[in-house]
Amino acid sequence: MATGVKQDKSKTKASQAGEARSGGEARGVAATRGELPLHRSIYQQLLQEVQNGTWKVGSKLPSEAALCERFGASRITVAKAIGTLQREGLVRRRAGSGTFVQQPPAASTASLRFGLLIPDLGATEIFEPICRGMMLSPLTRPHSLVWGHAGPQKEFPELAAEDLCRQFIEQRLHGVFFAPVEYAADRHAANHRIVEALERAGIVVVLLDRCVERFPARSRFDLVGIDNHRAGALLTQHVIAAGAKRPVFLGRARSAGTVHMRASGYWTAVRDAGLEYDGAYLRGDLDDPAFLCGVLERERPDALICQNDHAAAVVMRSLVGQGVAVPGQVRVAGFDDVKYAEYLPVPLTTIRQDCAELGQVAMLTMLERLRNPGHPARDVLVDFELVVRESTR
């Protein structure tokens, strides 16, 4: 899938209005974190029209060219919106004829119940919109999502996750969406205990964002996320193209395999760029200014690619506290495009995940696994985009 690159600049109202009149999709659409990507907005509009009967079962949707003109969008953007409707079984494409509305898949005679086993729910900003995406999916309507209560065990997320696992087994759920525990010392053993217990109980598991195995090993469960290796490579290629000669990748100790995949993409980009600097993937306590001070002294980086936006915000605060100019002396970048990324003292360049689409695809993956339990495990990857802001300019 093609990966978009968006320039997110601070503009006056007059300049924004001028861009809107020019019809430039890449400049005028999704300029801020609060707005939907255009393909999601088009999808929601078409979904509403299918559901309210504007487009009845059997009727033909307008051509992609007509939809491009209607929404002021590119053909690729319109195709992504229609592709989402197609994945949800609401339309089908006939070669040479067009796209037709079809009867959605028949609901199960009994409502299925799915659990959300997400230790980071409420602690990070990507899982809430993923859950909203699940709830908004038309595929979810006949079914229900269950949140468990693990009690006040923030210092021991692995214990909270195992507590939720026991609750879900007792409730005899049909499936569980599981985001494996990270950072905890016992995380690998705890994650394996959880998935094995769910398997013994006959509960289907779909992994969110990260695997239960150590990278580069692969588990036997479906996983929904983004191509983190490619994302890490794209972000690194960007900072190198922006002028960085000594980029460093920073991560927290005991991070999930997702972070190691991003770092592997970083290594690929550094190697392919032929830099004199060999690169460095450094892990430590990013909240400790002494750790960052040591990185600056030893590596003399001109770019810091951080494992996620929260880490980038912490690093940026520490750099400012030490009198280091961002991006004048050190460029900073992250992953996720959380809500505050564009509001940091220096707006942050980042990789944006479409969390709502991740949630919808996760529900589709769960239902397909229930229908086809013997199929091989899959990595189901949703597209992402690079959002360029001042922190790397």
BALOBA-1460 file (C-alpha; in Angstrom, 3 decimals):
// residues 393
<rec num="1" residu="m" x="0.000" y="0.000" z="0.000"/>
<rec num="2" residu="a" x="1.232" y="3.469" z="-0.758"/>
<rec num="3" residu="t" x="2.244" y="5.547" z="2.227"/>
<rec num="4" residu="g" x="1.289" y="9.224" z="2.258"/>
<rec num="5" residu="v" x="3.429" y="12.121" z="3.418"/>
<rec num="6" residu="k" x="1.667" y="15.143" z="4.849"/>
<rec num="7" residu="q" x="3.133" y="18.556" z="5.614"/>
<rec num="8" residu="d" x="1.503" y="19.929" z="8.789"/>
<rec num="9" residu="k" x="2.315" y="23.632" z="9.006"/>
<rec num="10" residu="s" x="1.101" y="26.479" z="11.190"/>
<rec num="11" residu="k" x="-0.909" y="28.803" z="8.941"/>
<rec num="12" residu="t" x="-3.003" y="31.921" z="9.164"/>
<rec num="13" residu="k" x="-6.717" y="31.609" z="8.486"/>
<rec num="14" residu="a" x="-6.211" y="33.479" z="5.235"/>
<rec num="15" residu="s" x="-3.583" y="31.044" z="3.957"/>
<rec num="16" residu="q" x="-5.696" y="28.059" z="5.016"/>
<rec num="17" residu="a" x="-8.663" y="29.459" z="3.115"/>
<rec num="18" residu="g" x="-6.474" y="29.990" z="0.056"/>
<rec num="19" residu="e" x="-5.356" y="26.372" z="0.153"/>
<rec num="20" residu="a" x="-8.922" y="25.160" z="0.492"/>
<rec num="21" residu="r" x="-9.877" y="27.128" z="-2.626"/>
<rec num="22" residu="s" x="-6.914" y="25.662" z="-4.523"/>
<rec num="23" residu="g" x="-8.298" y="22.149" z="-3.970"/>
<rec num="24" residu="g" x="-4.907" y="20.702" z="-2.980"/>
<rec num="25" residu="e" x="-5.794" y="17.479" z="-1.168"/>
<rec num="26" residu="a" x="-2.390" y="16.815" z="0.433"/>
<rec num="27" residu="r" x="-2.209" y="20.365" z="1.785"/>
<rec num="28" residu="g" x="-5.810" y="21.052" z="2.719"/>
<rec num="29" residu="v" x="-6.976" y="17.717" z="4.192"/>
<rec num="30" residu="a" x="-6.256" y="16.372" z="7.676"/>
<rec num="31" residu="a" x="-3.954" y="19.289" z="8.440"/>
<rec num="32" residu="t" x="-4.575" y="18.882" z="12.144"/>
<rec num="33" residu="r" x="-4.761" y="15.827" z="14.380"/>
<rec num="34" residu="g" x="-8.396" y="16.444" z="15.254"/>
<rec num="35" residu="e" x="-9.636" y="16.035" z="11.661"/>
<rec num="36" residu="l" x="-10.410" y="12.697" z="10.037"/>
<rec num="37" residu="p" x="-8.199" y="11.540" z="7.156"/>
<rec num="38" residu="l" x="-10.101" y="12.195" z="3.942"/>
<rec num="39" residu="h" x="-10.561" y="8.531" z="3.039"/>
<rec num="40" residu="r" x="-12.213" y="7.942" z="6.440"/>
<rec num="41" residu="s" x="-14.509" y="10.933" z="5.951"/>
<rec num="42" residu="i" x="-15.530" y="9.653" z="2.493"/>
<rec num="43" residu="y" x="-16.075" y="6.153" z="3.889"/>
<rec num="44" residu="q" x="-18.324" y="7.458" z="6.668"/>
<rec num="45" residu="q" x="-20.381" y="9.559" z="4.238"/>
<rec num="46" residu="l" x="-20.886" y="6.615" z="1.850"/>
<rec num="47" residu="l" x="-21.619" y="4.269" z="4.769"/>
<rec num="48" residu="q" x="-24.318" y="6.629" z="6.026"/>
<rec num="49" residu="e" x="-25.848" y="6.800" z="2.542"/>
<rec num="50" residu="v" x="-25.883" y="2.997" z="2.225"/>
<rec num="51" residu="q" x="-27.454" y="2.642" z="5.660"/>
<rec num="52" residu="n" x="-30.155" y="5.296" z="5.129"/>
<rec num="53" residu="g" x="-31.166" y="3.857" z="1.765"/>
<rec num="54" residu="t" x="-29.743" y="6.542" z="-0.515"/>
<rec num="55" residu="w" x="-27.950" y="3.660" z="-2.214"/>
<rec num="56" residu="k" x="-30.160" y="0.584" z="-2.018"/>
<rec num="57" residu="v" x="-29.075" y="-3.061" z="-2.257"/>
<rec num="58" residu="g" x="-28.280" y="-3.833" z="-5.886"/>
<rec num="59" residu="s" x="-27.774" y="-0.206" z="-6.889"/>
<rec num="60" residu="k" x="-24.530" y="0.954" z="-8.447"/>
<rec num="61" residu="l" x="-22.368" y="3.520" z="-6.694"/>
<rec num="62" residu="p" x="-21.087" y="6.477" z="-8.723"/>
<rec num="63" residu="s" x="-17.831" y="5.846" z="-10.554"/>
<rec num="64" residu="e" x="-14.534" y="6.563" z="-8.808"/>
<rec num="65" residu="a" x="-14.071" y="9.537" z="-11.140"/>
<rec num="66" residu="a" x="-17.447" y="10.950" z="-10.080"/>
<rec num="67" residu="l" x="-16.652" y="10.412" z="-6.394"/>
<rec num="68" residu="c" x="-13.263" y="12.082" z="-6.861"/>
<rec num="69" residu="e" x="-15.033" y="15.128" z="-8.267"/>
<rec num="70" residu="r" x="-17.699" y="15.089" z="-5.549"/>
<rec num="71" residu="f" x="-15.246" y="14.914" z="-2.633"/>
<rec num="72" residu="g" x="-12.326" y="16.780" z="-4.197"/>
<rec num="73" residu="a" x="-10.112" y="13.753" z="-3.603"/>
<rec num="74" residu="s" x="-7.593" y="11.657" z="-5.481"/>
<rec num="75" residu="r" x="-8.485" y="8.300" z="-7.005"/>
<rec num="76" residu="i" x="-6.277" y="6.502" z="-4.459"/>
<rec num="77" residu="t" x="-8.151" y="8.163" z="-1.562"/>
<rec num="78" residu="v" x="-11.571" y="7.243" z="-2.990"/>
<rec num="79" residu="a" x="-10.391" y="3.668" z="-3.638"/>
<rec num="80" residu="k" x="-9.312" y="3.340" z="0.021"/>
<rec num="81" residu="a" x="-12.758" y="4.444" z="1.193"/>
<rec num="82" residu="i" x="-14.532" y="1.986" z="-1.107"/>
<rec num="83" residu="g" x="-12.079" y="-0.737" z="-0.084"/>
<rec num="84" residu="t" x="-13.182" y="-0.331" z="3.537"/>
<rec num="85" residu="l" x="-16.842" y="-0.739" z="2.531"/>
<rec num="86" residu="q" x="-15.858" y="-3.816" z="0.543"/>
<rec num="87" residu="r" x="-14.015" y="-5.401" z="3.464"/>
<rec num="88" residu="e" x="-17.134" y="-4.970" z="5.572"/>
<rec num="89" residu="g" x="-19.228" y="-6.778" z="2.969"/>
<rec num="90" residu="l" x="-21.373" y="-3.738" z="2.130"/>
<rec num="91" residu="v" x="-20.341" y="-3.393" z="-1.518"/>
<rec num="92" residu="r" x="-18.796" y="-5.602" z="-4.173"/>
<rec num="93" residu="r" x="-16.851" y="-4.704" z="-7.280"/>
<rec num="94" residu="r" x="-17.620" y="-6.239" z="-10.657"/>
<rec num="95" residu="a" x="-14.764" y="-6.050" z="-13.134"/>
<rec num="96" residu="g" x="-15.729" y="-3.732" z="-15.977"/>
<rec num="97" residu="s" x="-19.111" y="-2.891" z="-14.422"/>
<rec num="98" residu="g" x="-18.481" y="-0.877" z="-11.258"/>
<rec num="99" residu="t" x="-19.219" y="-1.080" z="-7.537"/>
<rec num="100" residu="f" x="-22.605" y="-2.313" z="-6.291"/>
<rec num="101" residu="v" x="-24.293" y="-2.219" z="-2.889"/>
<rec num="102" residu="q" x="-24.946" y="-5.699" z="-1.541"/>
<rec num="103" residu="q" x="-26.784" y="-7.203" z="1.407"/>
<rec num="104" residu="p" x="-24.409" y="-7.150" z="4.399"/>
<rec num="105" residu="p" x="-23.284" y="-10.534" z="5.756"/>
<rec num="106" residu="a" x="-25.991" y="-12.266" z="7.768"/>
<rec num="107" residu="a" x="-25.620" y="-11.749" z="11.486"/>
<rec num="108" residu="s" x="-25.058" y="-14.735" z="13.709"/>
<rec num="109" residu="t" x="-28.254" y="-16.111" z="15.231"/>
<rec num="110" residu="a" x="-26.670" y="-15.545" z="18.635"/>
<rec num="111" residu="s" x="-24.820" y="-12.426" z="19.652"/>
<rec num="112" residu="l" x="-21.115" y="-13.074" z="20.175"/>
<rec num="113" residu="r" x="-19.240" y="-11.541" z="23.096"/>
<rec num="114" residu="f" x="-15.681" y="-10.303" z="22.775"/>
<rec num="115" residu="g" x="-13.321" y="-9.108" z="25.493"/>
<rec num="116" residu="l" x="-10.826" y="-6.245" z="25.354"/>
<rec num="117" residu="l" x="-7.693" y="-7.326" z="27.187"/>
<rec num="118" residu="i" x="-5.633" y="-4.152" z="26.883"/>
<rec num="119" residu="p" x="-3.401" y="-3.400" z="29.885"/>
<rec num="120" residu="d" x="-2.488" y="0.024" z="28.387"/>
<rec num="121" residu="l" x="-6.119" y="1.102" z="27.955"/>
<rec num="122" residu="g" x="-6.334" y="4.560" z="29.501"/>
<rec num="123" residu="a" x="-2.544" y="4.872" z="29.769"/>
<rec num="124" residu="t" x="-1.778" y="5.411" z="26.068"/>
<rec num="125" residu="e" x="-3.673" y="7.271" z="23.370"/>
<rec num="126" residu="i" x="-3.834" y="4.690" z="20.588"/>
<rec num="127" residu="f" x="-6.036" y="1.986" z="22.110"/>
<rec num="128" residu="e" x="-9.090" y="4.124" z="22.893"/>
<rec num="129" residu="p" x="-9.615" y="5.098" z="19.214"/>
<rec num="130" residu="i" x="-8.931" y="1.473" z="18.227"/>
<rec num="131" residu="c" x="-11.763" y="0.405" z="20.541"/>
<rec num="132" residu="r" x="-14.014" y="3.135" z="19.134"/>
<rec num="133" residu="g" x="-13.257" y="1.831" z="15.654"/>
<rec num="134" residu="m" x="-14.420" y="-1.620" z="16.731"/>
<rec num="135" residu="m" x="-17.638" y="-0.244" z="18.198"/>
<rec num="136" residu="l" x="-18.431" y="1.834" z="15.096"/>
<rec num="137" residu="s" x="-17.907" y="-1.047" z="12.677"/>
<rec num="138" residu="p" x="-21.173" y="-2.325" z="11.150"/>
<rec num="139" residu="l" x="-19.810" y="-5.825" z="11.755"/>
<rec num="140" residu="t" x="-19.979" y="-5.244" z="15.524"/>
<rec num="141" residu="r" x="-23.696" y="-4.457" z="15.709"/>
<rec num="142" residu="p" x="-24.975" y="-7.973" z="16.416"/>
<rec num="143" residu="h" x="-22.234" y="-8.537" z="18.990"/>
<rec num="144" residu="s" x="-20.934" y="-6.994" z="22.208"/>
<rec num="145" residu="l" x="-17.594" y="-5.826" z="23.544"/>
<rec num="146" residu="v" x="-16.710" y="-6.447" z="27.192"/>
<rec num="147" residu="w" x="-14.387" y="-4.322" z="29.295"/>
<rec num="148" residu="g" x="-13.096" y="-6.073" z="32.404"/>
<rec num="149" residu="h" x="-12.048" y="-4.551" z="35.713"/>
<rec num="150" residu="a" x="-8.621" y="-5.544" z="37.002"/>
<rec num="151" residu="g" x="-8.406" y="-3.359" z="40.095"/>
<rec num="152" residu="p" x="-5.617" y="-0.926" z="41.083"/>
<rec num="153" residu="q" x="-2.520" y="-2.800" z="39.851"/>
<rec num="154" residu="k" x="-0.813" y="-0.138" z="37.737"/>
<rec num="155" residu="e" x="2.638" y="-1.098" z="38.987"/>
<rec num="156" residu="f" x="2.077" y="-4.715" z="37.965"/>
<rec num="157" residu="p" x="0.315" y="-4.670" z="34.564"/>
<rec num="158" residu="e" x="1.017" y="-8.360" z="34.031"/>
<rec num="159" residu="l" x="-1.029" y="-9.222" z="37.141"/>
<rec num="160" residu="a" x="-3.879" y="-6.990" z="35.996"/>
<rec num="161" residu="a" x="-3.831" y="-8.638" z="32.559"/>
<rec num="162" residu="e" x="-3.943" y="-12.152" z="34.039"/>
<rec num="163" residu="d" x="-6.818" y="-11.100" z="36.288"/>
<rec num="164" residu="l" x="-8.753" y="-9.898" z="33.240"/>
<rec num="165" residu="c" x="-7.940" y="-13.142" z="31.451"/>
<rec num="166" residu="r" x="-9.492" y="-15.166" z="34.289"/>
<rec num="167" residu="q" x="-12.613" y="-12.970" z="34.215"/>
<rec num="168" residu="f" x="-13.039" y="-13.453" z="30.475"/>
<rec num="169" residu="i" x="-12.627" y="-17.214" z="30.751"/>
<rec num="170" residu="e" x="-15.258" y="-17.333" z="33.501"/>
<rec num="171" residu="q" x="-17.605" y="-15.310" z="31.270"/>
<rec num="172" residu="r" x="-17.077" y="-17.797" z="28.429"/>
<rec num="173" residu="l" x="-16.409" y="-15.180" z="25.794"/>
<rec num="174" residu="h" x="-16.073" y="-16.140" z="22.146"/>
<rec num="175" residu="g" x="-12.956" y="-14.088" z="21.479"/>
<rec num="176" residu="v" x="-10.472" y="-11.699" z="23.080"/>
<rec num="177" residu="f" x="-8.588" y="-8.776" z="21.554"/>
<rec num="178" residu="f" x="-5.245" y="-8.804" z="23.379"/>
<rec num="179" residu="a" x="-2.530" y="-6.125" z="23.427"/>
<rec num="180" residu="p" x="0.364" y="-7.977" z="25.112"/>
<rec num="181" residu="v" x="1.940" y="-6.518" z="28.239"/>
<rec num="182" residu="e" x="5.165" y="-4.548" z="27.817"/>
<rec num="183" residu="y" x="7.745" y="-3.038" z="30.223"/>
<rec num="184" residu="a" x="7.031" y="-5.524" z="33.054"/>
<rec num="185" residu="a" x="9.933" y="-7.794" z="34.021"/>
<rec num="186" residu="d" x="7.710" y="-10.878" z="33.754"/>
<rec num="187" residu="r" x="5.968" y="-9.730" z="30.553"/>
<rec num="188" residu="h" x="7.023" y="-12.586" z="28.248"/>
<rec num="189" residu="a" x="6.000" y="-15.348" z="30.641"/>
<rec num="190" residu="a" x="2.780" y="-13.529" z="31.574"/>
<rec num="191" residu="n" x="1.790" y="-13.008" z="27.941"/>
<rec num="192" residu="h" x="2.310" y="-16.696" z="27.210"/>
<rec num="193" residu="r" x="0.294" y="-17.727" z="30.255"/>
<rec num="194" residu="i" x="-2.567" y="-15.524" z="29.083"/>
<rec num="195" residu="v" x="-2.785" y="-16.755" z="25.480"/>
<rec num="196" residu="e" x="-2.355" y="-20.378" z="26.539"/>
<rec num="197" residu="a" x="-5.144" y="-20.061" z="29.108"/>
<rec num="198" residu="l" x="-7.451" y="-18.486" z="26.521"/>
<rec num="199" residu="e" x="-6.621" y="-21.242" z="24.026"/>
<rec num="200" residu="r" x="-7.393" y="-23.966" z="26.566"/>
<rec num="201" residu="a" x="-10.751" y="-22.293" z="27.177"/>
<rec num="202" residu="g" x="-11.517" y="-22.323" z="23.452"/>
<rec num="203" residu="i" x="-11.423" y="-18.525" z="23.175"/>
<rec num="204" residu="v" x="-10.135" y="-17.035" z="19.915"/>
<rec num="205" residu="v" x="-7.280" y="-14.525" z="20.305"/>
<rec num="206" residu="v" x="-6.529" y="-11.594" z="17.984"/>
<rec num="207" residu="l" x="-3.435" y="-9.576" z="18.893"/>
<rec num="208" residu="l" x="-3.458" y="-5.784" z="18.704"/>
<rec num="209" residu="d" x="-0.349" y="-3.785" z="17.754"/>
<rec num="210" residu="r" x="2.248" y="-6.283" z="19.057"/>
<rec num="211" residu="c" x="3.158" y="-9.943" z="19.183"/>
<rec num="212" residu="v" x="3.521" y="-12.172" z="22.252"/>
<rec num="213" residu="e" x="6.821" y="-13.530" z="20.920"/>
<rec num="214" residu="r" x="10.194" y="-11.799" z="21.044"/>
<rec num="215" residu="f" x="11.037" y="-10.103" z="17.752"/>
<rec num="216" residu="p" x="11.702" y="-11.495" z="15.147"/>
<rec num="217" residu="a" x="9.790" y="-14.653" z="16.195"/>
<rec num="218" residu="r" x="6.136" y="-14.921" z="15.120"/>
<rec num="219" residu="s" x="3.250" y="-16.282" z="17.203"/>
<rec num="220" residu="r" x="0.407" y="-18.552" z="16.044"/>
<rec num="221" residu="f" x="-2.195" y="-15.792" z="16.427"/>
<rec num="222" residu="d" x="-3.573" y="-13.200" z="14.017"/>
<rec num="223" residu="l" x="-2.096" y="-9.745" z="14.584"/>
<rec num="224" residu="v" x="-3.568" y="-6.410" z="13.476"/>
<rec num="225" residu="g" x="-1.267" y="-3.400" z="13.291"/>
<rec num="226" residu="i" x="0.943" y="-1.464" z="10.877"/>
<rec num="227" residu="d" x="4.174" y="-2.429" z="9.118"/>
<rec num="228" residu="n" x="6.442" y="-1.082" z="11.841"/>
<rec num="229" residu="h" x="9.650" y="-2.000" z="10.007"/>
<rec num="230" residu="r" x="8.584" y="0.057" z="7.000"/>
<rec num="231" residu="a" x="7.383" y="2.875" z="9.271"/>
<rec num="232" residu="g" x="10.756" y="3.011" z="11.036"/>
<rec num="233" residu="a" x="12.562" y="3.052" z="7.694"/>
<rec num="234" residu="l" x="10.333" y="5.810" z="6.283"/>
<rec num="235" residu="l" x="10.774" y="8.058" z="9.321"/>
<rec num="236" residu="t" x="14.548" y="7.557" z="9.285"/>
<rec num="237" residu="q" x="14.749" y="8.221" z="5.556"/>
<rec num="238" residu="h" x="12.893" y="11.463" z="6.175"/>
<rec num="239" residu="v" x="15.267" y="12.780" z="8.858"/>
<rec num="240" residu="i" x="18.274" y="11.812" z="6.722"/>
<rec num="241" residu="a" x="16.779" y="13.600" z="3.712"/>
<rec num="242" residu="a" x="16.213" y="16.610" z="6.007"/>
<rec num="243" residu="g" x="19.962" y="16.713" z="6.637"/>
<rec num="244" residu="a" x="20.654" y="14.380" z="9.577"/>
<rec num="245" residu="k" x="24.061" y="12.672" z="9.448"/>
<rec num="246" residu="r" x="24.035" y="11.030" z="12.886"/>
<rec num="247" residu="p" x="20.486" y="9.787" z="13.628"/>
<rec num="248" residu="v" x="19.973" y="7.715" z="16.798"/>
<rec num="249" residu="f" x="16.966" y="5.518" z="17.669"/>
<rec num="250" residu="l" x="15.824" y="5.767" z="21.298"/>
<rec num="251" residu="g" x="13.599" y="3.282" z="23.141"/>
<rec num="252" residu="r" x="12.577" y="2.396" z="26.644"/>
<rec num="253" residu="a" x="13.920" y="-0.705" z="28.312"/>
<rec num="254" residu="r" x="11.612" y="-3.783" z="28.086"/>
<rec num="255" residu="s" x="9.578" y="-2.352" z="25.225"/>
<rec num="256" residu="a" x="7.389" y="-4.544" z="23.035"/>
<rec num="257" residu="g" x="8.562" y="-6.149" z="19.828"/>
<rec num="258" residu="t" x="6.793" y="-3.360" z="17.941"/>
<rec num="259" residu="v" x="9.595" y="-1.012" z="18.988"/>
<rec num="260" residu="h" x="12.294" y="-3.443" z="17.860"/>
<rec num="261" residu="m" x="10.568" y="-3.662" z="14.463"/>
<rec num="262" residu="r" x="10.678" y="0.132" z="14.177"/>
<rec num="263" residu="a" x="14.336" y="0.041" z="15.139"/>
<rec num="264" residu="s" x="15.019" y="-2.616" z="12.490"/>
<rec num="265" residu="g" x="13.555" y="-0.251" z="9.901"/>
<rec num="266" residu="y" x="15.814" y="2.479" z="11.271"/>
<rec num="267" residu="w" x="18.864" y="0.243" z="10.795"/>
<rec num="268" residu="t" x="17.811" y="-0.540" z="7.231"/>
<rec num="269" residu="a" x="17.502" y="3.142" z="6.345"/>
<rec num="270" residu="v" x="20.833" y="4.070" z="7.982"/>
<rec num="271" residu="r" x="22.607" y="1.262" z="6.143"/>
<rec num="272" residu="d" x="21.003" y="2.098" z="2.802"/>
<rec num="273" residu="a" x="21.881" y="5.800" z="3.156"/>
<rec num="274" residu="g" x="25.615" y="4.963" z="3.349"/>
<rec num="275" residu="l" x="26.245" y="7.331" z="6.263"/>
<rec num="276" residu="e" x="29.686" y="7.480" z="7.831"/>
<rec num="277" residu="y" x="27.932" y="7.134" z="11.195"/>
<rec num="278" residu="d" x="27.043" y="3.492" z="11.874"/>
<rec num="279" residu="g" x="23.895" y="4.309" z="13.856"/>
<rec num="280" residu="a" x="22.793" y="3.355" z="17.377"/>
<rec num="281" residu="y" x="19.662" y="1.841" z="18.934"/>
<rec num="282" residu="l" x="19.844" y="2.837" z="22.608"/>
<rec num="283" residu="r" x="17.447" y="1.722" z="25.357"/>
<rec num="284" residu="g" x="17.115" y="3.207" z="28.807"/>
<rec num="285" residu="d" x="15.076" y="5.354" z="31.165"/>
<rec num="286" residu="l" x="14.019" y="8.239" z="28.935"/>
<rec num="287" residu="d" x="12.593" y="10.072" z="31.968"/>
<rec num="288" residu="d" x="16.103" y="10.309" z="33.424"/>
<rec num="289" residu="p" x="17.865" y="13.418" z="32.027"/>
<rec num="290" residu="a" x="21.213" y="11.775" z="32.806"/>
<rec num="291" residu="f" x="20.471" y="9.009" z="30.272"/>
<rec num="292" residu="l" x="19.803" y="11.511" z="27.503"/>
<rec num="293" residu="c" x="22.826" y="13.580" z="28.531"/>
<rec num="294" residu="g" x="24.985" y="10.480" z="28.128"/>
<rec num="295" residu="v" x="23.511" y="9.819" z="24.671"/>
<rec num="296" residu="l" x="24.302" y="13.376" z="23.578"/>
<rec num="297" residu="e" x="27.880" y="13.168" z="24.852"/>
<rec num="298" residu="r" x="28.702" y="9.738" z="23.420"/>
<rec num="299" residu="e" x="26.858" y="9.749" z="20.107"/>
<rec num="300" residu="r" x="26.650" y="13.480" z="19.254"/>
<rec num="301" residu="p" x="23.351" y="12.888" z="17.391"/>
<rec num="302" residu="d" x="21.722" y="15.435" z="15.122"/>
<rec num="303" residu="a" x="18.416" y="13.492" z="15.112"/>
<rec num="304" residu="l" x="16.628" y="11.399" z="17.746"/>
<rec num="305" residu="i" x="13.987" y="8.986" z="16.473"/>
<rec num="306" residu="c" x="11.925" y="7.958" z="19.483"/>
<rec num="307" residu="q" x="9.904" y="4.768" z="19.904"/>
<rec num="308" residu="n" x="6.618" y="6.696" z="20.178"/>
<rec num="309" residu="d" x="5.260" y="10.204" z="20.627"/>
<rec num="310" residu="h" x="5.213" y="10.030" z="24.420"/>
<rec num="311" residu="a" x="8.912" y="9.184" z="24.430"/>
<rec num="312" residu="a" x="9.558" y="11.981" z="21.928"/>
<rec num="313" residu="a" x="7.731" y="14.489" z="24.148"/>
<rec num="314" residu="v" x="9.828" y="13.443" z="27.163"/>
<rec num="315" residu="v" x="13.031" y="13.683" z="25.123"/>
<rec num="316" residu="m" x="12.075" y="17.076" z="23.707"/>
<rec num="317" residu="r" x="11.382" y="18.432" z="27.204"/>
<rec num="318" residu="s" x="14.762" y="17.179" z="28.383"/>
<rec num="319" residu="l" x="16.560" y="18.688" z="25.379"/>
<rec num="320" residu="v" x="14.940" y="22.070" z="25.965"/>
<rec num="321" residu="g" x="15.899" y="21.825" z="29.638"/>
<rec num="322" residu="q" x="19.525" y="21.260" z="28.643"/>
<rec num="323" residu="g" x="19.508" y="24.210" z="26.239"/>
<rec num="324" residu="v" x="19.573" y="22.092" z="23.089"/>
<rec num="325" residu="a" x="17.640" y="23.659" z="20.199"/>
<rec num="326" residu="v" x="15.010" y="21.548" z="18.404"/>
<rec num="327" residu="p" x="15.364" y="21.211" z="15.445"/>
<rec num="328" residu="g" x="18.333" y="23.582" z="15.127"/>
<rec num="329" residu="q" x="20.777" y="21.246" z="16.885"/>
<rec num="330" residu="v" x="18.819" y="17.991" z="17.171"/>
<rec num="331" residu="r" x="15.789" y="16.898" z="15.178"/>
<rec num="332" residu="v" x="13.162" y="14.828" z="17.048"/>
<rec num="333" residu="a" x="10.545" y="12.419" z="15.652"/>
<rec num="334" residu="g" x="8.128" y="9.807" z="17.007"/>
<rec num="335" residu="f" x="5.356" y="7.370" z="16.147"/>
<rec num="336" residu="d" x="1.533" y="7.346" z="16.619"/>
<rec num="337" residu="d" x="0.538" y="11.030" z="16.117"/>
<rec num="338" residu="v" x="-1.225" y="11.293" z="19.459"/>
<rec num="339" residu="k" x="-3.481" y="14.279" z="20.133"/>
<rec num="340" residu="y" x="-0.822" y="16.489" z="21.687"/>
<rec num="341" residu="a" x="1.890" y="15.818" z="19.066"/>
<rec num="342" residu="e" x="1.159" y="19.008" z="17.127"/>
<rec num="343" residu="y" x="0.861" y="21.084" z="20.340"/>
<rec num="344" residu="l" x="4.295" y="20.358" z="21.800"/>
<rec num="345" residu="p" x="6.669" y="23.353" z="22.142"/>
<rec num="346" residu="v" x="8.005" y="22.262" z="18.757"/>
<rec num="347" residu="p" x="5.253" y="20.432" z="16.793"/>
<rec num="348" residu="l" x="6.339" y="16.824" z="16.325"/>
<rec num="349" residu="t" x="7.058" y="14.938" z="13.110"/>
<rec num="350" residu="t" x="5.546" y="11.480" z="13.500"/>
<rec num="351" residu="i" x="4.027" y="8.395" z="11.890"/>
<rec num="352" residu="r" x="0.225" y="8.544" z="11.993"/>
<rec num="353" residu="q" x="-1.725" y="5.318" z="12.502"/>
<rec num="354" residu="d" x="-5.375" y="5.170" z="11.489"/>
<rec num="355" residu="c" x="-6.543" y="3.750" z="14.812"/>
<rec num="356" residu="a" x="-10.237" y="3.691" z="13.871"/>
<rec num="357" residu="e" x="-9.453" y="1.551" z="10.851"/>
<rec num="358" residu="l" x="-7.248" y="-0.692" z="12.999"/>
<rec num="359" residu="g" x="-10.263" y="-1.319" z="15.226"/>
<rec num="360" residu="q" x="-12.567" y="-2.109" z="12.326"/>
<rec num="361" residu="v" x="-10.024" y="-4.426" z="10.713"/>
<rec num="362" residu="a" x="-9.481" y="-6.161" z="14.068"/>
<rec num="363" residu="m" x="-13.205" y="-6.952" z="14.301"/>
<rec num="364" residu="l" x="-13.229" y="-8.262" z="10.739"/>
<rec num="365" residu="t" x="-10.165" y="-10.403" z="11.505"/>
<rec num="366" residu="m" x="-11.826" y="-11.841" z="14.619"/>
<rec num="367" residu="l" x="-14.992" y="-12.812" z="12.733"/>
<rec num="368" residu="e" x="-12.992" y="-14.363" z="9.893"/>
<rec num="369" residu="r" x="-10.949" y="-16.389" z="12.386"/>
<rec num="370" residu="l" x="-14.137" y="-17.700" z="14.002"/>
<rec num="371" residu="r" x="-15.415" y="-18.741" z="10.568"/>
<rec num="372" residu="n" x="-12.098" y="-20.268" z="9.503"/>
<rec num="373" residu="p" x="-10.289" y="-21.561" z="12.622"/>
<rec num="374" residu="g" x="-7.872" y="-23.706" z="10.614"/>
<rec num="375" residu="h" x="-6.461" y="-20.953" z="8.406"/>
<rec num="376" residu="p" x="-2.810" y="-19.899" z="8.917"/>
<rec num="377" residu="a" x="-2.163" y="-16.980" z="11.254"/>
<rec num="378" residu="r" x="-1.890" y="-13.613" z="9.526"/>
<rec num="379" residu="d" x="-0.375" y="-10.188" z="10.058"/>
<rec num="380" residu="v" x="-3.137" y="-7.821" z="8.919"/>
<rec num="381" residu="l" x="-1.493" y="-4.469" z="8.235"/>
<rec num="382" residu="v" x="-3.305" y="-1.144" z="7.996"/>
<rec num="383" residu="d" x="-1.732" y="1.777" z="6.146"/>
<rec num="384" residu="f" x="0.036" y="4.692" z="7.856"/>
<rec num="385" residu="e" x="1.408" y="8.068" z="6.839"/>
<rec num="386" residu="l" x="4.315" y="10.328" z="7.637"/>
<rec num="387" residu="v" x="3.264" y="13.694" z="9.096"/>
<rec num="388" residu="v" x="6.059" y="16.266" z="8.814"/>
<rec num="389" residu="r" x="6.109" y="19.116" z="11.331"/>
<rec num="390" residu="e" x="8.652" y="21.594" z="12.648"/>
<rec num="391" residu="s" x="10.630" y="19.190" z="14.849"/>
<rec num="392" residu="t" x="12.566" y="17.829" z="11.844"/>
<rec num="393" residu="r" x="12.688" y="20.845" z="9.559"/>
